[in-house]
Amino acid sequence: MAKIKIKQIGSPIRRPEAQKKILIGLGLGKMHRVVELEDSAEIRGMIKKLPHMVAVVEG
């Protein structure tokens, strides 16, 4: 499968608990951290829930 790189651009401070859990599920949690994950519908859905906190670096 294709890979996707995701970078955290927003802080989880003062965010709802559900958004913090999504960040942890993506393997993020600290600012400017980049993770490479499989490009799947589940990952894309998690990214759509946090457009203000994560960015796709490479597609």
Secondary structure, DSSP 8 states (H G I E B T S, - for coil): --EEEEEE-S--TT--HHHHHHHHHHT--STT-EEEEE--HHHHHHHHH-TTTEEEEE-
